Structures are given as C-alpha cells and as structure tokens.
Amino acid sequence: MKKIIAILGVVVILVAVPLTVFILQQQTQTRIGAAKATTMSLTGPSSITVDQQFDITITISPREPNAISFIKLTLTYDGTKLQPVGSGLSPISLGTDRELITLETAKFNASCTDPVCPLTMTLSIGADPNKAIRTTTTVAKATFKALSPTTAGAQTQITANGTQLLSLGAADQVSENVLSSDPSPVRLTISGAAVSPTQSPTAGPTQGAPTPTPRSSGSSTAPGVPQAGTQATPTPTLVSCSSLSASTTRGPSPLTLTLTTTGSGQNNISRIVFNFGDTTVQTVTSGGGIGSRNINLQQQHTYANPGVYTATATFTDDAGNVSNPTSCSQTITVTSADGSTPQGSTIPPTGSTTALLAGVAAAAIVIIGAAVMFGL
C-alpha cells in the first residue's frame, strides 16, 4: 500500500510541477506588454491668413500606470503651405524643479516644399524618476508661418503621427511606446495671397513689372514663388490618391512590407510622398507611372520597432496640385518578436485568477509530498 501511495505521489508531483510552472509563465507573459494609457493632443487655430505666424501646443495626458520619462515628437506639415519659424519646436517649462531636458534639438528642412515635411524633437525628464510626467501636461510648442492659401473647401493639416512616449511605470517595458493612438491633427484654412518661403520685406515694384493684387480670391500667386508652392485656384479633384494597401498589415518586428498606392490626376503626377508613420518620409519621383496621369506604385519599407503606425501616400502633379493626405492611409501593427501585440488592452484586467491557481497547485504539491512522507 505504501508503494502505491508513493507512486501516486510521484505521479501527481510530476504533473503538478510543470502545471505550476506553466501557470506562472502565463501570468508573467500577460504582464509583458506595456499599458498604452497615455493620449496626446495638438491645439492650434483653425483659420489663419498668409504670412501669419501661429503656435501649436502639444499636450500629453498619462493615466495609470504610465509615468512618462521620454518624448520623441514627430510632427508633419505641408511644405507648400507652411514653414516652421525659428527653432520650429521648443519645450515648455514644467516648473523650476521639473525642466524637460532636450536630448535632440528640433530638426526640419527649411527649404522642404513636399506635401509631407517632418519636424522632430526629443525630450527627457532626466535621471530622476520622481520627475516623470503623470498628469496632463503641455510639453512643447511648435511655431509656423503660413505661405500660401488653401483651395476653396480644402484644409491643410499638422499631424503628430509616429510620436513615441516611453514610461517608467512598473508594468511598462522600457522601450515600448505607451501612446494609445495618434492624436487628431490640427486642420487649417489659409486665406490670402501666397508668399515665398524665403521672401524678405517687399520694396516697391520693379520698374515695368506688373503689380500683383494681394488677397484677391481669383489672383495668381505672387512673383518669385517656386512652382512647387504655387496654387493658382486649383480644385481638390485635380489630383487624387485612390487607395493605399499593404502586403501585410500585422507582424513581428522587424516587419518588412510593400505598400501599393494608386491614383490619377488631370495633369501628370510628378512625385509621391510616403509617410510611414515611424518618422520615415520618402519621396519617390520615378516608376509606377510617375510622369503620367495614372499611378500604380509599390514601395517597400521595414518597421524596426513594435507599435501601431499610420502610413500615408500623397500625390503632387507637375502644376503643384497636391492630393488630400488623409485620403490614402493604412494602419500597420508591428508586434514584439515573440508575436505579442504592443497594445496595452491585451493585458488582463486582473492577475488574481492565475495567482490563485498557482497557489492551489503549490499547496497540492506540499500536501501530497507530506502524505507520501508519512505513508513511507
């Protein structure tokens, strides 16, 4: 009888130990993903005039368990409509004892005339974790100047797609973005006559040169404006991006995929700008029908880090007309190398059930082990 009890005890232990280990591994696995509990908002005007300067404020709103320690801002704007002023982006003081440290100063191309131009800056709280941002805080300000008017019924926009926020929260991974989603863009209507991005104060008109009529709804752009920035009363239908699809929209990092975009225009299309949503912007000027009125273009890209990204494609024709950047977009989800999703929603609301099961299994092992000892 003692031998039977001993054998049964060994069998139960052999089953219970792997079961306990498995349950504990599952509990640990559910805690791997960072909780994406932080939102971000952009605030700015909705209507401005050409040559007017204006500010866009960037505010983050962390919720438990996030504690923001690192901010990589990535704004995009239409270089034919807007131009950054001064440094472009600057941090906002959080108080004498909580100044944000600029790890990477604002970067942008002042001569960019693409429909999608990037403006980036990287900030940190420094080495003191007690300075982490845990409440709604305005962290930075972007300053722009309007260069040319938007067409009737259309708007230009400033986006923050691709921004990264890292957290010191106990359940958060060090390198995982905790921004829950891309913020809504600032949409602008611009009125007035176009100006050159490098225009200096105007003296009198040159002898014999025609004098332009400013702020006339039907007038052409001012002399000296680069062709890429001119907008001589086109309609929004002159060039359009019809679709943007991906060979795959989900996979582990590094994720390599191919984007395919189609579209057409009344004039020949001269370039296509891909914004992959991960701070990478690529301008394509050949292949896929570029140089004609119909486009079917493929572009490959690799996403190195886990996250949820919004890729867009924007068309420009040889007359300077630009498609709506929001008309062609595709959401790409890049998971961790083990296949786990970067979304915080995958973390179970509680861990008490798995902990209880693990405790029961451990108690069963102890009881059976004691029974075997007494039985022998």
GUDORO-580457 format. One line per 2 residues: their letters; for each residue x, y, z of N, C-alpha, C. Coordinates in steps of 0.1 Angstrom, whole numbers, always signed. Example, Ala and Ser with C-alpha at 12.3 -4.5 7.8 and 13.67 -1.06 7.14 Angstrom:
BEGIN
AS> +132,-57,+78,+123,-45,+78,+132,-33,+78 | +128,-22,+71,+137,-11,+71,+129,+0,+79 $
This chain:
BEGIN
MK> +8,-12,+0,+0,+0,+0,+9,+13,+0 | +19,+12,+8,+28,+23,+8,+35,+26,-5 $
KI> +38,+15,-12,+44,+17,-26,+34,+24,-35 | +21,+20,-34,+11,+26,-43,+10,+41,-40 $
IA> +9,+44,-27,+8,+58,-23,+20,+66,-28 | +32,+60,-27,+44,+67,-31,+44,+69,-46 $
IL> +40,+59,-54,+39,+60,-68,+29,+71,-72 | +18,+71,-66,+7,+81,-69,+13,+95,-65 $
GV> +20,+96,-54,+25,+109,-51,+35,+114,-61 | +44,+105,-65,+54,+109,-76,+47,+114,-88 $
VV> +36,+106,-93,+29,+109,-105,+23,+123,-104 | +16,+126,-92,+9,+139,-90,+20,+150,-90 $
IL> +31,+148,-84,+41,+158,-83,+46,+161,-97 | +49,+150,-105,+54,+152,-119,+44,+160,-128 $
VA> +31,+159,-125,+21,+166,-132,+20,+180,-126 | +20,+182,-113,+17,+194,-107,+28,+205,-109 $
VP> +41,+200,-109,+52,+209,-110,+52,+216,-124 | +51,+208,-135,+50,+215,-148,+38,+224,-149 $
LT> +27,+220,-143,+15,+228,-144,+16,+241,-137 | +23,+241,-125,+25,+253,-118,+34,+262,-126 $
VF> +45,+257,-131,+54,+265,-139,+47,+271,-151 | +39,+263,-158,+32,+269,-169,+22,+280,-166 $
IL> +15,+279,-154,+6,+289,-150,+14,+302,-147 | +25,+300,-140,+33,+312,-136,+39,+319,-149 $
QQ> +43,+311,-159,+48,+317,-171,+37,+325,-178 | +24,+319,-178,+13,+326,-185,+10,+339,-178 $
QT> +11,+339,-164,+9,+351,-157,+19,+362,-160 | +32,+357,-161,+43,+367,-165,+41,+372,-179 $
QT> +37,+363,-188,+35,+367,-202,+25,+378,-204 | +14,+377,-196,+3,+387,-197,+8,+401,-193 $
RI> +19,+402,-185,+23,+414,-180,+34,+420,-188 | +38,+413,-199,+50,+418,-207,+46,+431,-215 $
GA> +34,+432,-221,+31,+444,-228,+28,+456,-219 | +34,+468,-224,+32,+480,-217,+17,+484,-218 $
AK> +12,+491,-208,-2,+496,-208,-2,+509,-216 | -9,+509,-227,-9,+522,-236,-20,+530,-230 $
AT> -17,+538,-220,-28,+546,-213,-26,+561,-214 | -17,+565,-224,-14,+579,-225,-20,+585,-238 $
TM> -26,+596,-238,-31,+602,-250,-24,+616,-252 | -25,+621,-264,-18,+633,-268,-27,+642,-276 $
SL> -26,+655,-274,-35,+664,-282,-27,+675,-288 | -31,+680,-300,-25,+692,-306,-36,+703,-306 $
TG> -31,+715,-302,-41,+726,-301,-35,+738,-309 | -44,+743,-318,-40,+754,-326,-52,+761,-333 $
PS> -49,+771,-341,-61,+778,-347,-66,+770,-359 | -78,+773,-363,-85,+766,-374,-85,+775,-387 $
SI> -83,+788,-385,-83,+797,-396,-72,+808,-395 | -64,+810,-405,-53,+819,-405,-52,+826,-418 $
TV> -43,+836,-419,-40,+843,-432,-26,+841,-436 | -23,+842,-449,-10,+841,-454,+0,+850,-447 $
DQ> +12,+846,-444,+22,+853,-437,+20,+854,-422 | +9,+849,-417,+6,+849,-403,+14,+838,-396 $
QF> +20,+841,-384,+27,+832,-376,+17,+827,-365 | +18,+814,-361,+9,+809,-351,+16,+797,-344 $
DI> +10,+793,-333,+16,+783,-324,+7,+771,-324 | +13,+759,-323,+6,+747,-320,+12,+741,-307 $
TI> +3,+739,-297,+8,+734,-284,+6,+718,-284 | +15,+711,-277,+14,+697,-276,+13,+693,-262 $
TI> +2,+686,-259,-1,+682,-245,-3,+667,-244 | +3,+661,-234,+2,+647,-231,-6,+645,-219 $
SP> -14,+634,-218,-23,+631,-207,-21,+616,-203 | -11,+613,-194,-9,+599,-190,-20,+595,-180 $
RE> -23,+582,-180,-32,+576,-170,-24,+565,-164 | -28,+561,-152,-21,+549,-145,-22,+537,-154 $
PN> -11,+530,-155,+2,+531,-147,+13,+539,-154 | +10,+546,-164,+21,+553,-172,+27,+565,-164 $
AI> +40,+566,-165,+47,+577,-160,+58,+581,-170 | +55,+592,-178,+63,+595,-190,+76,+600,-186 $
SF> +87,+594,-192,+100,+599,-190,+108,+603,-203 | +102,+600,-214,+109,+602,-227,+99,+605,-238 $
IK> +101,+616,-245,+91,+621,-255,+99,+623,-268 | +95,+616,-279,+101,+619,-292,+90,+624,-301 $
LT> +89,+637,-303,+78,+643,-311,+82,+643,-326 | +72,+639,-333,+73,+639,-348,+61,+645,-354 $
LT> +62,+658,-358,+51,+665,-365,+54,+664,-380 | +43,+665,-388,+44,+666,-402,+35,+677,-407 $
YD> +39,+684,-417,+32,+696,-422,+34,+696,-438 | +26,+704,-444,+26,+706,-459,+36,+717,-462 $
GT> +48,+714,-468,+58,+725,-470,+54,+735,-481 | +43,+732,-488,+38,+742,-498,+29,+752,-491 $
KL> +25,+749,-479,+15,+758,-472,+21,+764,-460 | +30,+757,-453,+35,+761,-440,+50,+760,-440 $
QP> +56,+768,-431,+71,+768,-428,+73,+770,-413 | +81,+761,-407,+85,+764,-393,+92,+777,-391 $
VG> +90,+783,-380,+96,+796,-376,+106,+794,-365 | +118,+800,-366,+127,+799,-355,+132,+785,-354 $
SG> +132,+779,-342,+137,+766,-339,+126,+756,-344 | +114,+760,-347,+103,+751,-351,+96,+745,-339 $
LS> +103,+738,-331,+98,+732,-319,+106,+736,-306 | +99,+738,-295,+106,+742,-283,+99,+736,-271 $
PI> +106,+731,-261,+100,+726,-249,+93,+737,-240 | +83,+733,-233,+77,+743,-224,+81,+740,-209 $
SL> +84,+750,-202,+88,+748,-188,+77,+741,-180 | +82,+731,-172,+72,+724,-163,+74,+730,-148 $
GT> +82,+739,-146,+85,+744,-133,+100,+744,-130 | +104,+751,-120,+118,+752,-117,+125,+739,-114 $
DR> +118,+729,-108,+124,+717,-104,+120,+705,-114 | +114,+709,-125,+110,+698,-134,+112,+702,-149 $
EL> +123,+708,-152,+126,+712,-165,+128,+700,-174 | +122,+700,-186,+125,+690,-196,+139,+692,-202 $
IT> +146,+681,-204,+159,+681,-210,+158,+678,-225 | +164,+686,-233,+163,+684,-248,+175,+675,-252 $
LE> +171,+662,-255,+181,+653,-259,+185,+655,-274 | +175,+659,-282,+178,+662,-296,+170,+674,-300 $
TA> +177,+685,-304,+171,+697,-307,+162,+695,-320 | +153,+705,-322,+143,+704,-333,+151,+703,-346 $
KF> +146,+694,-355,+152,+692,-368,+141,+693,-379 | +144,+701,-389,+135,+702,-400,+143,+708,-412 $
NA> +138,+707,-424,+144,+712,-436,+136,+725,-440 | +143,+736,-438,+136,+749,-440,+132,+751,-455 $
SC> +139,+744,-464,+135,+745,-478,+126,+734,-483 | +121,+726,-474,+112,+715,-478,+99,+721,-484 $
TD> +96,+716,-496,+84,+720,-503,+75,+708,-507 | +78,+697,-500,+70,+685,-502,+56,+686,-494 $
PV> +46,+679,-498,+34,+680,-491,+34,+673,-477 | +45,+666,-475,+47,+660,-461,+61,+663,-457 $
CP> +63,+672,-448,+76,+675,-443,+77,+672,-428 | +88,+666,-423,+89,+662,-409,+95,+673,-400 $
LT> +91,+674,-388,+96,+683,-378,+97,+675,-365 | +110,+672,-360,+111,+663,-348,+119,+670,-337 $
MT> +117,+664,-325,+125,+669,-313,+123,+658,-303 | +134,+656,-295,+134,+645,-284,+136,+652,-271 $
LS> +128,+648,-261,+128,+654,-247,+129,+643,-237 | +134,+646,-225,+135,+637,-214,+134,+644,-201 $
IG> +129,+636,-191,+128,+642,-177,+142,+642,-170 | +152,+635,-176,+165,+633,-169,+166,+621,-161 $
AD> +175,+620,-152,+178,+608,-144,+169,+606,-132 | +161,+616,-128,+153,+614,-116,+139,+609,-119 $
PN> +136,+597,-116,+123,+591,-119,+111,+598,-112 | +114,+606,-101,+103,+613,-95,+98,+625,-103 $
KA> +105,+628,-114,+101,+639,-122,+93,+634,-134 | +90,+621,-135,+82,+616,-146,+68,+623,-146 $
IR> +63,+624,-158,+50,+631,-160,+39,+621,-158 | +30,+624,-149,+19,+615,-145,+6,+622,-147 $
TT> +5,+635,-150,-7,+642,-151,-7,+649,-165 | -19,+655,-169,-20,+662,-181,-10,+674,-181 $
TT> -1,+674,-191,+9,+684,-191,+12,+689,-206 | +13,+702,-207,+17,+708,-220,+32,+708,-221 $
VA> +38,+700,-230,+52,+698,-230,+60,+705,-241 | +54,+710,-252,+61,+716,-262,+52,+725,-270 $
KA> +59,+734,-278,+52,+743,-287,+59,+744,-301 | +51,+743,-311,+56,+744,-325,+51,+758,-331 $
TF> +60,+764,-338,+56,+777,-344,+58,+776,-359 | +47,+781,-366,+47,+780,-381,+43,+794,-387 $
KA> +46,+795,-400,+41,+807,-407,+34,+801,-420 | +23,+807,-423,+15,+803,-435,+22,+809,-447 $
LS> +23,+801,-458,+30,+805,-470,+20,+808,-482 | +10,+799,-483,+1,+800,-494,-13,+796,-490 $
PT> -23,+801,-497,-37,+798,-492,-41,+784,-496 | -51,+778,-489,-57,+766,-492,-67,+768,-503 $
TA> -70,+758,-510,-80,+759,-521,-94,+759,-515 | -104,+764,-522,-118,+765,-517,-123,+752,-513 $
GA> -128,+751,-500,-133,+739,-495,-123,+729,-490 | -110,+732,-490,-99,+723,-486,-92,+729,-474 $
QT> -85,+721,-466,-77,+725,-455,-63,+718,-456 | -54,+724,-449,-41,+717,-447,-40,+713,-433 $
QI> -31,+704,-429,-31,+699,-416,-17,+696,-410 | -16,+697,-397,-4,+693,-390,-7,+681,-382 $
TA> +1,+670,-383,-1,+658,-376,+10,+655,-367 | +8,+645,-358,+19,+640,-349,+20,+625,-350 $
NG> +17,+620,-361,+18,+605,-363,+32,+601,-362 | +35,+590,-354,+48,+585,-352,+55,+590,-340 $
TQ> +48,+598,-332,+54,+603,-319,+55,+591,-310 | +66,+591,-302,+69,+580,-292,+69,+585,-278 $
LL> +63,+579,-269,+63,+582,-255,+67,+569,-247 | +77,+570,-239,+82,+559,-231,+79,+562,-216 $
SL> +76,+551,-209,+71,+552,-195,+80,+545,-185 | +80,+550,-172,+87,+543,-161,+78,+535,-153 $
GA> +65,+534,-157,+55,+526,-149,+60,+512,-146 | +56,+507,-135,+61,+494,-130,+57,+483,-140 $
AD> +46,+484,-147,+42,+473,-157,+46,+476,-171 | +53,+487,-173,+57,+491,-187,+71,+487,-190 $
QV> +72,+483,-203,+85,+480,-209,+93,+493,-212 | +106,+492,-210,+114,+504,-211,+114,+510,-225 $
SE> +113,+502,-236,+114,+506,-249,+101,+506,-257 | +90,+505,-250,+77,+503,-257,+69,+516,-256 $
NV> +64,+520,-268,+56,+532,-269,+43,+531,-261 | +39,+540,-252,+27,+539,-244,+16,+549,-249 $
LS> +19,+555,-261,+9,+564,-267,-3,+555,-272 | -15,+558,-267,-26,+549,-271,-30,+550,-285 $
SD> -29,+562,-291,-32,+563,-306,-27,+577,-310 | -26,+578,-323,-21,+591,-329,-31,+602,-326 $
PS> -27,+614,-322,-37,+624,-319,-43,+630,-331 | -55,+636,-329,-62,+643,-341,-53,+654,-346 $
PV> -52,+656,-359,-44,+666,-365,-51,+680,-363 | -42,+690,-364,-48,+704,-364,-50,+707,-379 $
RL> -63,+711,-382,-67,+714,-396,-68,+729,-398 | -62,+734,-408,-62,+749,-410,-68,+753,-424 $
TI> -75,+764,-423,-79,+771,-436,-71,+783,-437 | -64,+785,-448,-55,+796,-450,-61,+805,-461 $
SG> -62,+818,-458,-67,+827,-468,-56,+838,-471 | -57,+844,-483,-48,+855,-487,-40,+850,-499 $
AA> -30,+859,-503,-22,+856,-514,-9,+850,-510 | -3,+841,-518,+9,+833,-515,+21,+842,-513 $
VS> +30,+837,-505,+43,+844,-503,+54,+834,-505 | +66,+838,-508,+78,+829,-509,+83,+825,-495 $
PT> +87,+812,-494,+93,+808,-481,+105,+816,-476 | +112,+822,-486,+124,+830,-483,+122,+845,-486 $
QS> +110,+849,-487,+107,+863,-490,+111,+872,-480 | +118,+883,-484,+122,+894,-475,+112,+905,-476 $
PT> +113,+915,-467,+103,+926,-468,+103,+932,-482 | +91,+935,-487,+90,+939,-501,+92,+954,-502 $
AG> +101,+958,-512,+103,+972,-515,+92,+975,-526 | +93,+986,-533,+84,+989,-543,+85,+980,-555 $
PT> +75,+979,-564,+76,+970,-575,+87,+975,-585 | +93,+965,-592,+103,+968,-601,+97,+976,-613 $
QG> +105,+985,-618,+101,+994,-629,+96,+985,-641 | +84,+987,-645,+79,+980,-657,+73,+967,-653 $
AP> +74,+962,-641,+69,+949,-637,+54,+951,-633 | +45,+942,-636,+31,+943,-632,+30,+942,-617 $
TP> +21,+950,-611,+19,+949,-597,+8,+939,-593 | +11,+929,-585,+1,+919,-582,-9,+925,-573 $
TP> -21,+919,-573,-32,+924,-565,-33,+914,-553 | -29,+918,-541,-30,+909,-530,-44,+906,-525 $
RS> -45,+894,-519,-57,+890,-512,-69,+890,-522 | -67,+887,-534,-78,+886,-544,-81,+871,-546 $
SG> -93,+867,-544,-97,+853,-545,-93,+847,-558 | -93,+855,-569,-90,+849,-582,-76,+852,-587 $
SS> -68,+858,-579,-55,+862,-584,-45,+851,-584 | -35,+851,-592,-24,+841,-592,-15,+844,-580 $
TA> -5,+835,-578,+4,+837,-567,+14,+848,-570 | +21,+853,-560,+30,+864,-562,+42,+860,-569 $
PG> +49,+870,-577,+61,+866,-584,+71,+861,-575 | +79,+852,-580,+91,+847,-573,+88,+835,-565 $
VP> +75,+830,-564,+71,+818,-556,+75,+806,-564 | +83,+796,-558,+86,+784,-565,+74,+777,-570 $
QA> +76,+770,-582,+64,+764,-588,+58,+754,-579 | +66,+746,-571,+61,+736,-562,+51,+742,-551 $
GT> +53,+755,-549,+44,+761,-539,+33,+769,-544 | +31,+770,-557,+21,+778,-563,+7,+771,-563 $
QA> -3,+778,-561,-17,+772,-561,-26,+782,-567 | -27,+782,-581,-35,+792,-588,-49,+787,-590 $
TP> -57,+787,-579,-71,+783,-578,-74,+770,-584 | -66,+759,-580,-70,+745,-585,-81,+740,-577 $
TP> -88,+730,-582,-98,+724,-574,-93,+711,-568 | -99,+706,-557,-94,+695,-550,-94,+682,-558 $
TL> -101,+682,-570,-102,+670,-578,-91,+669,-588 | -82,+679,-589,-72,+679,-600,-62,+667,-598 $
VS> -59,+663,-586,-51,+651,-584,-56,+644,-571 | -57,+630,-572,-62,+623,-561,-55,+610,-559 $
CS> -54,+606,-547,-48,+593,-543,-61,+584,-540 | -62,+573,-548,-74,+565,-547,-73,+554,-536 $
SL> -61,+548,-535,-60,+537,-525,-46,+536,-520 | -44,+530,-508,-31,+526,-503,-33,+513,-495 $
SA> -27,+503,-500,-28,+489,-494,-14,+484,-491 | -14,+474,-482,-1,+468,-477,-1,+453,-479 $
ST> +10,+448,-482,+12,+433,-484,+8,+426,-472 | +11,+432,-460,+6,+427,-447,+4,+439,-438 $
TR> -5,+438,-429,-8,+449,-420,-4,+446,-406 | +1,+434,-404,+4,+430,-390,+15,+419,-390 $
GP> +25,+420,-381,+35,+410,-380,+46,+414,-370 | +55,+405,-366,+65,+408,-356,+76,+417,-362 $
SP> +83,+425,-353,+94,+433,-357,+107,+425,-359 | +115,+428,-368,+113,+439,-378,+104,+434,-389 $
LT> +94,+442,-393,+84,+439,-402,+86,+446,-416 | +89,+438,-426,+91,+443,-439,+78,+441,-448 $
LT> +73,+451,-454,+61,+450,-462,+62,+459,-474 | +53,+457,-483,+52,+466,-495,+39,+473,-495 $
LT> +40,+486,-497,+28,+495,-498,+25,+497,-513 | +13,+496,-517,+8,+498,-531,-2,+510,-531 $
TT> +1,+520,-539,-8,+531,-540,-12,+533,-554 | -25,+537,-556,-30,+540,-569,-37,+554,-569 $
GS> -37,+561,-580,-44,+574,-581,-43,+579,-595 | -48,+591,-597,-48,+597,-610,-49,+612,-609 $
GQ> -46,+619,-620,-47,+634,-620,-50,+639,-633 | -55,+652,-634,-57,+658,-647,-44,+662,-654 $
NN> -34,+664,-645,-20,+667,-651,-11,+655,-647 | +1,+655,-653,+10,+644,-650,+14,+645,-635 $
IS> +15,+633,-629,+19,+633,-615,+34,+632,-614 | +40,+641,-607,+55,+642,-607,+62,+636,-595 $
RI> +55,+634,-584,+61,+627,-572,+50,+622,-563 | +55,+612,-555,+46,+607,-544,+54,+606,-531 $
VF> +48,+611,-521,+55,+611,-508,+48,+601,-499 | +56,+591,-494,+52,+582,-484,+56,+586,-470 $
NF> +47,+587,-461,+50,+589,-447,+46,+576,-440 | +56,+569,-435,+54,+556,-429,+49,+556,-415 $
GD> +49,+568,-409,+44,+569,-395,+54,+566,-384 | +66,+562,-388,+76,+559,-378,+88,+569,-379 $
TT> +85,+581,-383,+94,+593,-385,+101,+592,-399 | +98,+581,-407,+105,+580,-420,+95,+586,-431 $
VQ> +100,+595,-439,+93,+601,-450,+101,+599,-463 | +96,+593,-473,+103,+590,-485,+96,+596,-497 $
TV> +103,+604,-506,+98,+610,-518,+102,+601,-530 | +92,+597,-538,+95,+589,-550,+92,+597,-562 $
TS> +101,+598,-571,+100,+606,-583,+101,+598,-596 | +101,+585,-595,+102,+577,-608,+96,+563,-605 $
GG> +91,+557,-616,+85,+544,-615,+70,+544,-612 | +63,+533,-615,+49,+532,-611,+40,+542,-618 $
GI> +44,+547,-630,+36,+556,-637,+38,+571,-634 | +48,+574,-625,+51,+588,-623,+56,+594,-636 $
GS> +51,+606,-638,+53,+613,-651,+41,+611,-660 | +31,+604,-656,+19,+602,-664,+7,+606,-655 $
RN> -5,+604,-660,-17,+608,-652,-22,+597,-643 | -17,+585,-645,-22,+573,-637,-11,+566,-630 $
IN> -13,+563,-617,-3,+558,-608,-7,+544,-603 | +3,+535,-603,+2,+523,-596,+16,+519,-591 $
LQ> +19,+524,-579,+33,+524,-574,+34,+515,-562 | +45,+507,-561,+48,+499,-549,+61,+505,-543 $
QQ> +61,+505,-529,+72,+509,-522,+74,+500,-509 | +86,+495,-508,+89,+486,-497,+94,+494,-485 $
HT> +91,+489,-473,+96,+496,-460,+97,+486,-449 | +106,+488,-440,+108,+479,-428,+105,+487,-416 $
YA> +96,+482,-407,+94,+488,-394,+102,+481,-384 | +111,+488,-378,+121,+482,-369,+116,+479,-355 $
NP> +106,+487,-350,+102,+486,-336,+87,+483,-335 | +83,+476,-324,+69,+474,-322,+61,+487,-321 $
GV> +48,+486,-325,+40,+498,-324,+29,+498,-334 | +20,+507,-333,+9,+509,-343,+12,+521,-351 $
YT> +13,+520,-364,+17,+531,-372,+6,+534,-383 | +5,+547,-387,-4,+551,-398,+5,+555,-410 $
AT> +5,+548,-421,+12,+551,-433,+3,+559,-442 | +8,+569,-449,+0,+577,-458,+8,+579,-471 $
AT> +1,+582,-482,+7,+585,-495,+0,+598,-500 | +9,+607,-505,+4,+620,-510,+9,+622,-524 $
FT> +1,+626,-534,+5,+628,-548,+6,+643,-550 | +16,+646,-559,+18,+660,-563,+19,+660,-579 $
DD> +12,+668,-586,+13,+668,-600,+23,+679,-605 | +26,+680,-618,+36,+689,-623,+31,+704,-622 $
AG> +19,+706,-618,+14,+720,-617,+14,+724,-602 | +19,+715,-593,+19,+718,-579,+7,+715,-571 $
NV> -3,+709,-577,-15,+704,-570,-12,+692,-562 | -18,+691,-550,-15,+681,-540,-28,+674,-536 $
SN> -27,+660,-535,-38,+653,-531,-40,+654,-516 | -52,+651,-511,-55,+651,-497,-47,+641,-489 $
PT> -39,+644,-480,-30,+634,-473,-39,+624,-465 | -51,+627,-462,-59,+618,-454,-67,+608,-463 $
SC> -67,+610,-476,-75,+602,-485,-68,+588,-487 | -55,+586,-484,-49,+573,-486,-40,+571,-474 $
SQ> -45,+562,-465,-38,+558,-453,-40,+543,-450 | -31,+538,-443,-31,+523,-439,-25,+522,-425 $
TI> -32,+515,-416,-27,+512,-403,-19,+499,-403 | -7,+500,-397,+2,+489,-396,+5,+486,-382 $
TV> +3,+473,-378,+6,+469,-364,+18,+460,-363 | +28,+465,-357,+41,+457,-355,+41,+452,-341 $
TS> +42,+438,-340,+42,+432,-327,+57,+430,-322 | +58,+425,-310,+71,+422,-305,+76,+409,-312 $
AD> +89,+406,-311,+95,+395,-318,+88,+382,-315 | +83,+381,-302,+76,+368,-298,+61,+368,-303 $
GS> +57,+378,-310,+44,+379,-316,+33,+385,-307 | +37,+390,-295,+28,+396,-286,+24,+410,-291 $
TP> +12,+414,-290,+7,+427,-295,+12,+438,-286 | +16,+450,-292,+20,+461,-284,+9,+468,-277 $
QG> -3,+464,-279,-15,+471,-273,-16,+468,-258 | -18,+478,-250,-20,+476,-236,-32,+469,-232 $
ST> -42,+469,-242,-55,+462,-239,-54,+447,-238 | -42,+442,-242,-41,+427,-242,-37,+423,-227 $
IP> -34,+432,-219,-31,+429,-205,-44,+426,-198 | -45,+414,-192,-58,+411,-185,-60,+421,-174 $
PT> -73,+424,-171,-76,+434,-161,-71,+430,-147 | -71,+418,-144,-65,+414,-131,-57,+401,-133 $
GS> -48,+399,-123,-39,+387,-123,-43,+378,-112 | -54,+380,-105,-57,+372,-93,-60,+358,-96 $
TT> -67,+355,-107,-70,+341,-110,-58,+332,-112 | -49,+337,-120,-37,+329,-122,-29,+327,-110 $
AL> -28,+338,-102,-21,+337,-89,-27,+327,-80 | -41,+326,-79,-48,+317,-71,-45,+303,-75 $
LA> -46,+300,-89,-44,+287,-94,-30,+282,-91 | -20,+291,-92,-6,+288,-89,-5,+284,-74 $
GV> -11,+292,-66,-11,+289,-51,-17,+275,-48 | -29,+273,-54,-35,+260,-52,-26,+248,-56 $
AA> -20,+250,-68,-11,+239,-73,+0,+237,-63 | +6,+248,-58,+18,+246,-49,+13,+240,-36 $
AA> +1,+244,-31,-4,+238,-19,-6,+223,-21 | -11,+219,-32,-14,+205,-35,-1,+197,-35 $
IV> +10,+203,-40,+23,+196,-40,+28,+194,-26 | +26,+204,-18,+31,+203,-4,+23,+192,+3 $
II> +10,+192,+2,+1,+182,+9,+5,+168,+4 | +6,+166,-9,+9,+153,-14,+23,+148,-10 $
GA> +32,+157,-10,+45,+154,-6,+45,+149,+9 | +38,+156,+18,+37,+153,+32,+30,+139,+33 $
AV> +20,+137,+26,+13,+124,+27,+22,+112,+23 | +30,+115,+13,+40,+104,+8,+50,+102,+19 $
MF> +55,+112,+26,+65,+111,+36,+59,+103,+48 | +47,+106,+52,+41,+99,+63,+37,+84,+59 $
GL> +34,+83,+46,+30,+70,+42,+42,+60,+42 | +53,+66,+38,+65,+58,+38,+70,+55,+52 $
